[in-house]
Amino acid sequence: MTPTFERAWIVSPDVRSTQSEDGAVLLDIRQGLCFSLNVVGAKVWEKLEASPTGLTISQLVSALASQFDVSPNQLKTDLGEYLRELERKGLIKPNGNPPFVHSQGWG
């Protein structure tokens, strides 16, 4: 196994959320903006919000792989794009130094 470094992502302290069976709505109180998430986005948000110290992409893949009919590699790619978009909008941020993780072919 090759050691790699991954950043852990946390929810911005300025974001409030509410979830329903249709997805979630996020309110960034600093920017005064609302965002809507579909059911898939809401599942990712729920995992991030439940972890005050943050989650890496590999941890999210492990937590969500059984819920989606895609390969771990595809899920990792999709999550990477989604997390970059959430960060660009100021809804999540990296939590300090990236943790040390072991690569498992997709980590």
C-alpha positions as a LaTeX table, in Angstrom:
\begin{tabular}{lrrr}
\hline
Residue & $x$ (\AA) & $y$ (\AA) & $z$ (\AA) \\
\hline
Met1 & 0.00 & 0.00 & 0.00 \\
Thr2 & 1.22 & 3.44 & $-0.90$ \\
Pro3 & 0.63 & 6.12 & 1.71 \\
Thr4 & $-1.16$ & 9.21 & 0.44 \\
Phe5 & $-2.56$ & 12.35 & 1.95 \\
Glu6 & $-6.18$ & 13.38 & 1.69 \\
Arg7 & $-7.83$ & 16.46 & 3.04 \\
Ala8 & $-10.80$ & 16.13 & 5.33 \\
Trp9 & $-13.84$ & 18.27 & 4.50 \\
Ile10 & $-16.10$ & 19.94 & 7.05 \\
Val11 & $-19.31$ & 21.92 & 6.74 \\
Ser12 & $-18.80$ & 25.67 & 6.93 \\
Pro13 & $-19.99$ & 27.05 & 10.29 \\
Asp14 & $-22.07$ & 29.63 & 8.38 \\
Val15 & $-24.27$ & 27.01 & 6.72 \\
Arg16 & $-27.61$ & 25.78 & 8.05 \\
Ser17 & $-29.52$ & 22.91 & 6.48 \\
Thr18 & $-32.86$ & 21.21 & 6.43 \\
Gln19 & $-33.55$ & 17.85 & 4.81 \\
Ser20 & $-36.61$ & 16.18 & 3.36 \\
Glu21 & $-37.29$ & 13.06 & 1.33 \\
Asp22 & $-36.67$ & 15.16 & $-1.80$ \\
Gly23 & $-33.21$ & 16.39 & $-0.84$ \\
Ala24 & $-31.98$ & 19.30 & 1.26 \\
Val25 & $-31.90$ & 23.08 & 1.36 \\
Leu26 & $-28.80$ & 24.88 & 2.55 \\
Leu27 & $-28.69$ & 28.46 & 3.78 \\
Asp28 & $-25.36$ & 30.26 & 3.88 \\
Ile29 & $-26.07$ & 32.92 & 6.48 \\
Arg30 & $-22.86$ & 34.81 & 5.73 \\
Gln31 & $-23.59$ & 35.17 & 2.01 \\
Gly32 & $-27.38$ & 35.25 & 2.38 \\
Leu33 & $-27.76$ & 32.52 & $-0.26$ \\
Cys34 & $-29.88$ & 29.37 & $-0.43$ \\
Phe35 & $-28.87$ & 26.20 & $-2.26$ \\
Ser36 & $-30.94$ & 23.12 & $-2.99$ \\
Leu37 & $-29.53$ & 19.59 & $-3.09$ \\
Asn38 & $-31.06$ & 16.58 & $-4.76$ \\
Val39 & $-31.39$ & 13.29 & $-2.87$ \\
Val40 & $-27.84$ & 12.19 & $-3.75$ \\
Gly41 & $-26.33$ & 15.53 & $-2.73$ \\
Ala42 & $-28.33$ & 15.43 & 0.50 \\
Lys43 & $-26.86$ & 12.00 & 1.37 \\
Val44 & $-23.34$ & 13.39 & 0.94 \\
Trp45 & $-24.24$ & 16.49 & 2.96 \\
Glu46 & $-25.73$ & 14.37 & 5.75 \\
Lys47 & $-22.45$ & 12.43 & 6.10 \\
Leu48 & $-20.36$ & 15.61 & 6.12 \\
Glu49 & $-22.62$ & 17.32 & 8.61 \\
Ala50 & $-22.51$ & 14.33 & 10.98 \\
Ser51 & $-18.70$ & 14.47 & 11.22 \\
Pro52 & $-17.47$ & 17.53 & 13.12 \\
Thr53 & $-13.82$ & 16.65 & 12.38 \\
Gly54 & $-14.47$ & 16.14 & 8.67 \\
Leu55 & $-14.39$ & 13.30 & 6.18 \\
Thr56 & $-12.01$ & 12.48 & 3.37 \\
Ile57 & $-13.18$ & 11.39 & $-0.06$ \\
Ser58 & $-12.12$ & 7.83 & 0.77 \\
Gln59 & $-14.19$ & 7.91 & 3.95 \\
Leu60 & $-17.18$ & 9.22 & 2.00 \\
Val61 & $-16.73$ & 6.49 & $-0.61$ \\
Ser62 & $-16.73$ & 3.87 & 2.15 \\
Ala63 & $-19.80$ & 5.38 & 3.79 \\
Leu64 & $-21.80$ & 5.77 & 0.57 \\
Ala65 & $-20.67$ & 2.94 & $-1.74$ \\
Ser66 & $-23.45$ & 0.58 & $-0.70$ \\
Gln67 & $-26.09$ & 3.24 & $-1.47$ \\
Phe68 & $-25.16$ & 3.78 & $-5.12$ \\
Asp69 & $-24.82$ & 1.43 & $-8.07$ \\
Val70 & $-21.44$ & 2.73 & $-9.27$ \\
Ser71 & $-17.86$ & 1.57 & $-8.90$ \\
Pro72 & $-15.77$ & 2.98 & $-6.05$ \\
Asn73 & $-13.55$ & 4.71 & $-8.64$ \\
Gln74 & $-16.52$ & 6.43 & $-10.27$ \\
Leu75 & $-17.93$ & 7.41 & $-6.88$ \\
Lys76 & $-14.57$ & 8.87 & $-5.87$ \\
Thr77 & $-14.38$ & 10.90 & $-9.08$ \\
Asp78 & $-17.94$ & 12.17 & $-8.71$ \\
Leu79 & $-17.44$ & 13.02 & $-5.04$ \\
Gly80 & $-14.23$ & 14.91 & $-5.84$ \\
Glu81 & $-16.06$ & 17.07 & $-8.37$ \\
Tyr82 & $-18.99$ & 17.61 & $-6.02$ \\
Leu83 & $-16.79$ & 18.56 & $-3.06$ \\
Arg84 & $-14.84$ & 21.04 & $-5.20$ \\
Glu85 & $-18.15$ & 22.64 & $-6.21$ \\
Leu86 & $-19.34$ & 22.84 & $-2.58$ \\
Glu87 & $-16.00$ & 24.40 & $-1.61$ \\
Arg88 & $-16.17$ & 26.89 & $-4.48$ \\
Lys89 & $-19.56$ & 28.01 & $-3.18$ \\
Gly90 & $-18.19$ & 28.34 & 0.37 \\
Leu91 & $-20.42$ & 25.59 & 1.80 \\
Ile92 & $-17.58$ & 23.32 & 2.95 \\
Lys93 & $-13.92$ & 23.83 & 3.72 \\
Pro94 & $-10.83$ & 21.74 & 4.37 \\
Asn95 & $-10.25$ & 20.91 & 8.01 \\
Gly96 & $-6.62$ & 21.69 & 8.81 \\
Asn97 & $-3.85$ & 19.37 & 7.69 \\
Pro98 & $-4.75$ & 16.39 & 5.54 \\
Pro99 & $-4.78$ & 13.10 & 7.43 \\
Phe100 & $-2.50$ & 10.22 & 6.56 \\
Val101 & $-4.39$ & 7.41 & 4.82 \\
His102 & $-3.38$ & 4.23 & 3.02 \\
Ser103 & $-4.10$ & 3.96 & $-0.66$ \\
Gln104 & $-6.35$ & 1.04 & $-1.60$ \\
Gly105 & $-6.15$ & 1.48 & $-5.34$ \\
Trp106 & $-8.58$ & 4.38 & $-5.22$ \\
Gly107 & $-7.56$ & 6.22 & $-2.03$ \\
\hline
\end{tabular}
